[in-house]
Amino acid sequence: MYNNRSRGFTLIELLVVIAIIGILSAVVLASLSTARSKGSIAAIQSNINAVQTQAEIYYGSNSNSYGTQAWSSGAASACTGGMFSDSTITKALAQADSSNGSGNIDCVANGTSYVVAADISQLQAPVSPQVGNWWCVDSSGTARQETATAFPTAAISVCP
């Protein structure tokens, strides 16, 4: 009696499948956003830690001095004095600046010590809003996350 029924999906069945695909794609995209932010933070940490390693090489090669760089806060290109004139350090700072997207790198060197910090707060917002977090390295060997209340200040010689 119903042999003439056409084969295929009903409109309701198609809409249900499309809705399921939409929900699954939203979940995947949210996960990718979090992973992308964590990857950028890891890139900044790696680049700033590379500065720490290269700074020690510079120190040994330049009469046990890091050179002089007045406190600078902003684009990485503003860090140009002393150890910050080293091409490897310049490249690492530029990469960190590119990864954080905010153009906020702080640096200072006074001959016997240095501090370098990169803003990571913009990257943490999708994960957990922690405005004002920085990745900081210094001449004492410290490499850690700091809060914005410690920056900027020209008087520091180690990560607070």
Secondary structure, 3 states (H helix, E strand, C coil): CCCCCCCCCCHHHHHHHHHHHHHHHHHHHHHHHHHHHHHHHHHHHHHHHHHHHHHHHHHHHCCCCCCEEEEEEECHHHCCCHHHHCHHHHHHHHHHHHHHCCCCEEEEEECCCEEEEEECHHHHCCCCCCCCEEEEEECCCCEEEEEHHHCCCCCCCCCC
